[in-house]
Amino acid sequence: MHLSPEARAAFWTMVSIFIVFKVATTAMIIMAMPETAGTTIWLFFAFHWPFILGGLILAATPIAFWFRLVRVRARRARLQAAEWRTD
């Protein structure tokens, strides 16, 4: 299934709104009752661990690609510098 750019933008906008709402609600609960901060954070992670884990898994591939790209570019720069060095 291929989504148009407008549909993709709408999807990510809704996902972002849900995430901001959940985090803001948790922050407001902690501000209103600071003595329950530990329990509130624990419950947040207990109810949202599948989404957090899924987000980390989905983010792992682009992050790994970026690190590899940085390493390859650094190696390329070293090779080019060595090519022009005349010691």
Biopython code that builds the backbone (N, CA, C, O; Angstrom):
import numpy as np
from Bio.PDB.StructureBuilder import StructureBuilder

atoms = [
    (1, "MET", "N", (0.837, -1.170, 0.000)),
    (1, "MET", "CA", (0.000, 0.000, 0.000)),
    (1, "MET", "C", (0.887, 1.240, 0.000)),
    (1, "MET", "O", (1.744, 1.400, 0.869)),
    (2, "HIS", "N", (0.681, 2.095, -0.957)),
    (2, "HIS", "CA", (1.487, 3.302, -1.094)),
    (2, "HIS", "C", (0.657, 4.510, -0.691)),
    (2, "HIS", "O", (-0.437, 4.732, -1.209)),
    (3, "LEU", "N", (1.199, 5.288, 0.244)),
    (3, "LEU", "CA", (0.489, 6.474, 0.702)),
    (3, "LEU", "C", (1.031, 7.711, 0.007)),
    (3, "LEU", "O", (2.224, 7.813, -0.279)),
    (4, "SER", "N", (0.143, 8.632, -0.253)),
    (4, "SER", "CA", (0.563, 9.898, -0.839)),
    (4, "SER", "C", (1.313, 10.712, 0.217)),
    (4, "SER", "O", (1.167, 10.452, 1.411)),
    (5, "PRO", "N", (2.108, 11.688, -0.206)),
    (5, "PRO", "CA", (2.815, 12.515, 0.780)),
    (5, "PRO", "C", (1.869, 13.225, 1.743)),
    (5, "PRO", "O", (2.200, 13.415, 2.913)),
    (6, "GLU", "N", (0.695, 13.617, 1.256)),
    (6, "GLU", "CA", (-0.276, 14.283, 2.138)),
    (6, "GLU", "C", (-0.792, 13.325, 3.205)),
    (6, "GLU", "O", (-0.949, 13.707, 4.365)),
    (7, "ALA", "N", (-1.056, 12.079, 2.813)),
    (7, "ALA", "CA", (-1.548, 11.087, 3.769)),
    (7, "ALA", "C", (-0.465, 10.751, 4.786)),
    (7, "ALA", "O", (-0.751, 10.590, 5.973)),
    (8, "ARG", "N", (0.771, 10.646, 4.327)),
    (8, "ARG", "CA", (1.874, 10.379, 5.236)),
    (8, "ARG", "C", (2.051, 11.516, 6.236)),
    (8, "ARG", "O", (2.269, 11.278, 7.424)),
    (9, "ALA", "N", (1.957, 12.749, 5.754)),
    (9, "ALA", "CA", (2.080, 13.911, 6.641)),
    (9, "ALA", "C", (0.951, 13.921, 7.664)),
    (9, "ALA", "O", (1.180, 14.227, 8.834)),
    (10, "ALA", "N", (-0.260, 13.593, 7.239)),
    (10, "ALA", "CA", (-1.396, 13.553, 8.160)),
    (10, "ALA", "C", (-1.199, 12.459, 9.216)),
    (10, "ALA", "O", (-1.495, 12.662, 10.394)),
    (11, "PHE", "N", (-0.703, 11.315, 8.786)),
    (11, "PHE", "CA", (-0.451, 10.215, 9.719)),
    (11, "PHE", "C", (0.559, 10.613, 10.780)),
    (11, "PHE", "O", (0.313, 10.429, 11.972)),
    (12, "TRP", "N", (1.702, 11.159, 10.356)),
    (12, "TRP", "CA", (2.741, 11.529, 11.315)),
    (12, "TRP", "C", (2.310, 12.695, 12.193)),
    (12, "TRP", "O", (2.750, 12.803, 13.338)),
    (13, "THR", "N", (1.454, 13.568, 11.671)),
    (13, "THR", "CA", (0.921, 14.640, 12.499)),
    (13, "THR", "C", (0.062, 14.068, 13.621)),
    (13, "THR", "O", (0.182, 14.494, 14.770)),
    (14, "MET", "N", (-0.788, 13.125, 13.307)),
    (14, "MET", "CA", (-1.643, 12.511, 14.329)),
    (14, "MET", "C", (-0.812, 11.732, 15.351)),
    (14, "MET", "O", (-1.074, 11.816, 16.550)),
    (15, "VAL", "N", (0.182, 10.981, 14.888)),
    (15, "VAL", "CA", (1.039, 10.233, 15.802)),
    (15, "VAL", "C", (1.760, 11.199, 16.742)),
    (15, "VAL", "O", (1.845, 10.952, 17.945)),
    (16, "SER", "N", (2.277, 12.294, 16.193)),
    (16, "SER", "CA", (2.977, 13.288, 17.012)),
    (16, "SER", "C", (2.056, 13.913, 18.046)),
    (16, "SER", "O", (2.455, 14.121, 19.192)),
    (17, "ILE", "N", (0.828, 14.212, 17.649)),
    (17, "ILE", "CA", (-0.144, 14.780, 18.585)),
    (17, "ILE", "C", (-0.415, 13.811, 19.732)),
    (17, "ILE", "O", (-0.474, 14.227, 20.889)),
    (18, "PHE", "N", (-0.580, 12.524, 19.426)),
    (18, "PHE", "CA", (-0.824, 11.529, 20.473)),
    (18, "PHE", "C", (0.362, 11.439, 21.431)),
    (18, "PHE", "O", (0.175, 11.363, 22.646)),
    (19, "ILE", "N", (1.570, 11.448, 20.893)),
    (19, "ILE", "CA", (2.760, 11.341, 21.735)),
    (19, "ILE", "C", (2.886, 12.562, 22.637)),
    (19, "ILE", "O", (3.121, 12.431, 23.839)),
    (20, "VAL", "N", (2.729, 13.744, 22.059)),
    (20, "VAL", "CA", (2.831, 14.972, 22.859)),
    (20, "VAL", "C", (1.751, 14.992, 23.938)),
    (20, "VAL", "O", (2.019, 15.384, 25.073)),
    (21, "PHE", "N", (0.533, 14.572, 23.594)),
    (21, "PHE", "CA", (-0.552, 14.548, 24.577)),
    (21, "PHE", "C", (-0.216, 13.609, 25.726)),
    (21, "PHE", "O", (-0.407, 13.967, 26.888)),
    (22, "LYS", "N", (0.274, 12.431, 25.428)),
    (22, "LYS", "CA", (0.591, 11.463, 26.485)),
    (22, "LYS", "C", (1.710, 11.967, 27.391)),
    (22, "LYS", "O", (1.624, 11.853, 28.613)),
    (23, "VAL", "N", (2.761, 12.526, 26.789)),
    (23, "VAL", "CA", (3.880, 13.023, 27.587)),
    (23, "VAL", "C", (3.453, 14.248, 28.405)),
    (23, "VAL", "O", (3.828, 14.373, 29.571)),
    (24, "ALA", "N", (2.675, 15.148, 27.804)),
    (24, "ALA", "CA", (2.219, 16.336, 28.522)),
    (24, "ALA", "C", (1.291, 15.955, 29.679)),
    (24, "ALA", "O", (1.381, 16.536, 30.761)),
    (25, "THR", "N", (0.412, 14.994, 29.460)),
    (25, "THR", "CA", (-0.477, 14.543, 30.530)),
    (25, "THR", "C", (0.323, 13.946, 31.682)),
    (25, "THR", "O", (0.042, 14.222, 32.848)),
    (26, "THR", "N", (1.310, 13.136, 31.354)),
    (26, "THR", "CA", (2.164, 12.553, 32.389)),
    (26, "THR", "C", (2.907, 13.648, 33.146)),
    (26, "THR", "O", (3.015, 13.590, 34.370)),
    (27, "ALA", "N", (3.418, 14.642, 32.430)),
    (27, "ALA", "CA", (4.133, 15.749, 33.082)),
    (27, "ALA", "C", (3.197, 16.534, 33.997)),
    (27, "ALA", "O", (3.597, 16.937, 35.089)),
    (28, "MET", "N", (1.961, 16.754, 33.565)),
    (28, "MET", "CA", (1.003, 17.481, 34.410)),
    (28, "MET", "C", (0.657, 16.695, 35.676)),
    (28, "MET", "O", (0.506, 17.275, 36.751)),
    (29, "ILE", "N", (0.534, 15.378, 35.544)),
    (29, "ILE", "CA", (0.255, 14.547, 36.720)),
    (29, "ILE", "C", (1.414, 14.639, 37.701)),
    (29, "ILE", "O", (1.207, 14.748, 38.909)),
    (30, "ILE", "N", (2.635, 14.595, 37.177)),
    (30, "ILE", "CA", (3.813, 14.686, 38.049)),
    (30, "ILE", "C", (3.891, 16.057, 38.714)),
    (30, "ILE", "O", (4.244, 16.156, 39.890)),
    (31, "MET", "N", (3.561, 17.125, 37.963)),
    (31, "MET", "CA", (3.587, 18.462, 38.560)),
    (31, "MET", "C", (2.506, 18.623, 39.623)),
    (31, "MET", "O", (2.723, 19.297, 40.630)),
    (32, "ALA", "N", (1.353, 18.014, 39.409)),
    (32, "ALA", "CA", (0.257, 18.145, 40.368)),
    (32, "ALA", "C", (0.510, 17.320, 41.630)),
    (32, "ALA", "O", (0.130, 17.722, 42.730)),
    (33, "MET", "N", (1.155, 16.163, 41.460)),
    (33, "MET", "CA", (1.408, 15.287, 42.596)),
    (33, "MET", "C", (2.854, 14.790, 42.548)),
    (33, "MET", "O", (3.098, 13.642, 42.175)),
    (34, "PRO", "N", (3.803, 15.628, 42.916)),
    (34, "PRO", "CA", (5.217, 15.232, 42.800)),
    (34, "PRO", "C", (5.599, 14.010, 43.639)),
    (34, "PRO", "O", (6.559, 13.308, 43.320)),
    (35, "GLU", "N", (4.849, 13.760, 44.704)),
    (35, "GLU", "CA", (5.181, 12.609, 45.555)),
    (35, "GLU", "C", (4.909, 11.277, 44.853)),
    (35, "GLU", "O", (5.412, 10.239, 45.284)),
    (36, "THR", "N", (4.122, 11.297, 43.780)),
    (36, "THR", "CA", (3.827, 10.060, 43.046)),
    (36, "THR", "C", (4.587, 9.993, 41.725)),
    (36, "THR", "O", (4.198, 9.245, 40.829)),
    (37, "ALA", "N", (5.661, 10.763, 41.593)),
    (37, "ALA", "CA", (6.396, 10.820, 40.327)),
    (37, "ALA", "C", (6.939, 9.453, 39.927)),
    (37, "ALA", "O", (6.825, 9.059, 38.767)),
    (38, "GLY", "N", (7.525, 8.732, 40.869)),
    (38, "GLY", "CA", (8.081, 7.413, 40.560)),
    (38, "GLY", "C", (7.029, 6.454, 40.048)),
    (38, "GLY", "O", (7.246, 5.755, 39.059)),
    (39, "THR", "N", (5.887, 6.417, 40.720)),
    (39, "THR", "CA", (4.797, 5.539, 40.302)),
    (39, "THR", "C", (4.244, 5.957, 38.947)),
    (39, "THR", "O", (3.952, 5.111, 38.102)),
    (40, "THR", "N", (4.102, 7.255, 38.742)),
    (40, "THR", "CA", (3.567, 7.756, 37.473)),
    (40, "THR", "C", (4.473, 7.388, 36.311)),
    (40, "THR", "O", (4.001, 6.926, 35.272)),
    (41, "ILE", "N", (5.768, 7.588, 36.481)),
    (41, "ILE", "CA", (6.706, 7.244, 35.414)),
    (41, "ILE", "C", (6.727, 5.739, 35.181)),
    (41, "ILE", "O", (6.767, 5.286, 34.037)),
    (42, "TRP", "N", (6.700, 4.962, 36.263)),
    (42, "TRP", "CA", (6.673, 3.505, 36.127)),
    (42, "TRP", "C", (5.433, 3.057, 35.357)),
    (42, "TRP", "O", (5.526, 2.208, 34.470)),
    (43, "LEU", "N", (4.273, 3.624, 35.692)),
    (43, "LEU", "CA", (3.044, 3.277, 34.976)),
    (43, "LEU", "C", (3.097, 3.701, 33.515)),
    (43, "LEU", "O", (2.606, 2.991, 32.638)),
    (44, "PHE", "N", (3.697, 4.867, 33.255)),
    (44, "PHE", "CA", (3.829, 5.325, 31.869)),
    (44, "PHE", "C", (4.608, 4.297, 31.052)),
    (44, "PHE", "O", (4.182, 3.899, 29.968)),
    (45, "PHE", "N", (5.757, 3.871, 31.586)),
    (45, "PHE", "CA", (6.555, 2.877, 30.860)),
    (45, "PHE", "C", (5.868, 1.518, 30.824)),
    (45, "PHE", "O", (5.990, 0.798, 29.833)),
    (46, "ALA", "N", (5.153, 1.150, 31.877)),
    (46, "ALA", "CA", (4.466, -0.139, 31.904)),
    (46, "ALA", "C", (3.382, -0.210, 30.830)),
    (46, "ALA", "O", (3.191, -1.255, 30.208)),
    (47, "PHE", "N", (2.671, 0.902, 30.611)),
    (47, "PHE", "CA", (1.602, 0.901, 29.621)),
    (47, "PHE", "C", (2.100, 1.158, 28.200)),
    (47, "PHE", "O", (1.414, 0.824, 27.233)),
    (48, "HIS", "N", (3.279, 1.745, 28.068)),
    (48, "HIS", "CA", (3.742, 2.140, 26.738)),
    (48, "HIS", "C", (4.995, 1.419, 26.269)),
    (48, "HIS", "O", (5.571, 1.807, 25.252)),
    (49, "TRP", "N", (5.444, 0.372, 26.982)),
    (49, "TRP", "CA", (6.680, -0.293, 26.586)),
    (49, "TRP", "C", (6.624, -0.868, 25.174)),
    (49, "TRP", "O", (7.651, -0.848, 24.496)),
    (50, "PRO", "N", (5.487, -1.383, 24.680)),
    (50, "PRO", "CA", (5.511, -1.890, 23.294)),
    (50, "PRO", "C", (5.778, -0.778, 22.282)),
    (50, "PRO", "O", (6.475, -0.990, 21.290)),
    (51, "PHE", "N", (5.222, 0.408, 22.535)),
    (51, "PHE", "CA", (5.421, 1.527, 21.613)),
    (51, "PHE", "C", (6.855, 2.051, 21.695)),
    (51, "PHE", "O", (7.452, 2.408, 20.680)),
    (52, "ILE", "N", (7.399, 2.093, 22.911)),
    (52, "ILE", "CA", (8.775, 2.548, 23.091)),
    (52, "ILE", "C", (9.728, 1.561, 22.417)),
    (52, "ILE", "O", (10.643, 1.973, 21.703)),
    (53, "LEU", "N", (9.520, 0.276, 22.637)),
    (53, "LEU", "CA", (10.367, -0.750, 22.025)),
    (53, "LEU", "C", (10.246, -0.719, 20.502)),
    (53, "LEU", "O", (11.247, -0.813, 19.792)),
    (54, "GLY", "N", (9.021, -0.585, 20.008)),
    (54, "GLY", "CA", (8.819, -0.502, 18.559)),
    (54, "GLY", "C", (9.501, 0.712, 17.951)),
    (54, "GLY", "O", (10.093, 0.629, 16.875)),
    (55, "GLY", "N", (9.415, 1.840, 18.648)),
    (55, "GLY", "CA", (10.084, 3.047, 18.164)),
    (55, "GLY", "C", (11.590, 2.886, 18.132)),
    (55, "GLY", "O", (12.247, 3.337, 17.194)),
    (56, "LEU", "N", (12.145, 2.240, 19.161)),
    (56, "LEU", "CA", (13.587, 2.007, 19.179)),
    (56, "LEU", "C", (14.013, 1.068, 18.055)),
    (56, "LEU", "O", (15.048, 1.283, 17.425)),
    (57, "ILE", "N", (13.224, 0.034, 17.804)),
    (57, "ILE", "CA", (13.546, -0.901, 16.724)),
    (57, "ILE", "C", (13.464, -0.205, 15.372)),
    (57, "ILE", "O", (14.333, -0.388, 14.520)),
    (58, "LEU", "N", (12.421, 0.590, 15.178)),
    (58, "LEU", "CA", (12.286, 1.305, 13.906)),
    (58, "LEU", "C", (13.377, 2.356, 13.723)),
    (58, "LEU", "O", (13.777, 2.640, 12.594)),
    (59, "ALA", "N", (13.858, 2.931, 14.813)),
    (59, "ALA", "CA", (14.900, 3.952, 14.718)),
    (59, "ALA", "C", (16.294, 3.343, 14.590)),
    (59, "ALA", "O", (17.226, 4.037, 14.183)),
    (60, "ALA", "N", (16.457, 2.067, 14.926)),
    (60, "ALA", "CA", (17.787, 1.446, 14.924)),
    (60, "ALA", "C", (18.396, 1.402, 13.527)),
    (60, "ALA", "O", (19.589, 1.668, 13.376)),
    (61, "THR", "N", (17.626, 1.081, 12.525)),
    (61, "THR", "CA", (18.169, 0.970, 11.166)),
    (61, "THR", "C", (18.679, 2.308, 10.641)),
    (61, "THR", "O", (19.816, 2.361, 10.172)),
    (62, "PRO", "N", (17.901, 3.399, 10.693)),
    (62, "PRO", "CA", (18.458, 4.670, 10.218)),
    (62, "PRO", "C", (19.664, 5.133, 11.029)),
    (62, "PRO", "O", (20.596, 5.714, 10.473)),
    (63, "ILE", "N", (19.658, 4.883, 12.334)),
    (63, "ILE", "CA", (20.787, 5.287, 13.168)),
    (63, "ILE", "C", (22.032, 4.485, 12.794)),
    (63, "ILE", "O", (23.120, 5.049, 12.680)),
    (64, "ALA", "N", (21.878, 3.173, 12.602)),
    (64, "ALA", "CA", (23.012, 2.342, 12.192)),
    (64, "ALA", "C", (23.533, 2.778, 10.832)),
    (64, "ALA", "O", (24.745, 2.832, 10.624)),
    (65, "PHE", "N", (22.637, 3.087, 9.908)),
    (65, "PHE", "CA", (23.047, 3.563, 8.584)),
    (65, "PHE", "C", (23.828, 4.868, 8.706)),
    (65, "PHE", "O", (24.848, 5.043, 8.040)),
    (66, "TRP", "N", (23.359, 5.782, 9.550)),
    (66, "TRP", "CA", (24.029, 7.066, 9.721)),
    (66, "TRP", "C", (25.427, 6.876, 10.289)),
    (66, "TRP", "O", (26.374, 7.501, 9.811)),
    (67, "PHE", "N", (25.578, 6.006, 11.321)),
    (67, "PHE", "CA", (26.901, 5.750, 11.891)),
    (67, "PHE", "C", (27.839, 5.142, 10.850)),
    (67, "PHE", "O", (29.011, 5.509, 10.776)),
    (68, "ARG", "N", (27.322, 4.216, 10.051)),
    (68, "ARG", "CA", (28.154, 3.614, 9.006)),
    (68, "ARG", "C", (28.563, 4.666, 7.985)),
    (68, "ARG", "O", (29.709, 4.681, 7.536)),
    (69, "LEU", "N", (27.645, 5.537, 7.616)),
    (69, "LEU", "CA", (27.939, 6.598, 6.662)),
    (69, "LEU", "C", (29.024, 7.533, 7.190)),
    (69, "LEU", "O", (29.910, 7.943, 6.440)),
    (70, "VAL", "N", (28.960, 7.869, 8.467)),
    (70, "VAL", "CA", (29.977, 8.732, 9.072)),
    (70, "VAL", "C", (31.337, 8.037, 9.046)),
    (70, "VAL", "O", (32.349, 8.662, 8.728)),
    (71, "ARG", "N", (31.363, 6.742, 9.381)),
    (71, "ARG", "CA", (32.630, 5.997, 9.352)),
    (71, "ARG", "C", (33.207, 5.922, 7.947)),
    (71, "ARG", "O", (34.410, 6.104, 7.762)),
    (72, "VAL", "N", (32.362, 5.655, 6.953)),
    (72, "VAL", "CA", (32.830, 5.548, 5.574)),
    (72, "VAL", "C", (33.359, 6.892, 5.089)),
    (72, "VAL", "O", (34.387, 6.944, 4.414)),
    (73, "ARG", "N", (32.674, 7.968, 5.421)),
    (73, "ARG", "CA", (33.144, 9.290, 4.998)),
    (73, "ARG", "C", (34.474, 9.638, 5.664)),
    (73, "ARG", "O", (35.349, 10.232, 5.033)),
    (74, "ALA", "N", (34.629, 9.270, 6.936)),
    (74, "ALA", "CA", (35.890, 9.533, 7.622)),
    (74, "ALA", "C", (37.021, 8.730, 6.982)),
    (74, "ALA", "O", (38.125, 9.242, 6.794)),
    (75, "ARG", "N", (36.745, 7.494, 6.656)),
    (75, "ARG", "CA", (37.774, 6.656, 6.005)),
    (75, "ARG", "C", (38.126, 7.214, 4.634)),
    (75, "ARG", "O", (39.295, 7.230, 4.249)),
    (76, "ARG", "N", (37.134, 7.665, 3.907)),
    (76, "ARG", "CA", (37.371, 8.254, 2.591)),
    (76, "ARG", "C", (38.244, 9.501, 2.708)),
    (76, "ARG", "O", (39.153, 9.700, 1.901)),
    (77, "ALA", "N", (37.978, 10.328, 3.695)),
    (77, "ALA", "CA", (38.782, 11.531, 3.906)),
    (77, "ALA", "C", (40.224, 11.164, 4.246)),
    (77, "ALA", "O", (41.158, 11.803, 3.762)),
    (78, "ARG", "N", (40.408, 10.127, 5.084)),
    (78, "ARG", "CA", (41.772, 9.685, 5.418)),
    (78, "ARG", "C", (42.492, 9.166, 4.180)),
    (78, "ARG", "O", (43.668, 9.470, 3.977)),
    (79, "LEU", "N", (41.804, 8.389, 3.354)),
    (79, "LEU", "CA", (42.415, 7.854, 2.139)),
    (79, "LEU", "C", (42.783, 8.963, 1.163)),
    (79, "LEU", "O", (43.848, 8.922, 0.547)),
    (80, "GLN", "N", (41.911, 9.948, 1.021)),
    (80, "GLN", "CA", (42.219, 11.067, 0.121)),
    (80, "GLN", "C", (43.403, 11.869, 0.634)),
    (80, "GLN", "O", (44.255, 12.296, -0.146)),
    (81, "ALA", "N", (43.458, 12.075, 1.944)),
    (81, "ALA", "CA", (44.594, 12.810, 2.512)),
    (81, "ALA", "C", (45.884, 12.022, 2.325)),
    (81, "ALA", "O", (46.926, 12.604, 2.025)),
    (82, "ALA", "N", (45.827, 10.707, 2.500)),
    (82, "ALA", "CA", (47.010, 9.875, 2.315)),
    (82, "ALA", "C", (47.453, 9.863, 0.856)),
    (82, "ALA", "O", (48.647, 9.773, 0.571)),
    (83, "GLU", "N", (46.527, 9.952, -0.042)),
    (83, "GLU", "CA", (46.852, 9.958, -1.480)),
    (83, "GLU", "C", (47.644, 11.187, -1.862)),
    (83, "GLU", "O", (48.516, 11.118, -2.728)),
    (84, "TRP", "N", (47.351, 12.315, -1.228)),
    (84, "TRP", "CA", (48.029, 13.564, -1.579)),
    (84, "TRP", "C", (49.252, 13.847, -0.716)),
    (84, "TRP", "O", (50.001, 14.783, -0.998)),
    (85, "ARG", "N", (49.465, 13.062, 0.320)),
    (85, "ARG", "CA", (50.618, 13.262, 1.189)),
    (85, "ARG", "C", (51.897, 12.782, 0.487)),
    (85, "ARG", "O", (51.903, 11.731, -0.154)),
    (86, "THR", "N", (52.938, 13.533, 0.611)),
    (86, "THR", "CA", (54.195, 13.152, -0.053)),
    (86, "THR", "C", (55.350, 13.097, 0.939)),
    (86, "THR", "O", (56.402, 13.691, 0.705)),
    (87, "ASP", "N", (55.153, 12.381, 2.053)),
    (87, "ASP", "CA", (56.237, 12.320, 3.031)),
    (87, "ASP", "C", (57.244, 11.271, 2.646)),
    (87, "ASP", "O", (58.232, 11.074, 3.353)),
]
sb = StructureBuilder()
sb.init_structure("model")
sb.init_model(0)
sb.init_chain("A")
sb.init_seg("    ")
for serial, (resi, resn, name, xyz) in enumerate(atoms, 1):
    if name == "N":
        sb.init_residue(resn, " ", resi, " ")
    sb.init_atom(name, np.array(xyz, "f"), 0.0, 1.0, " ", f" {name:<3s}", serial, name[0])
structure = sb.get_structure()
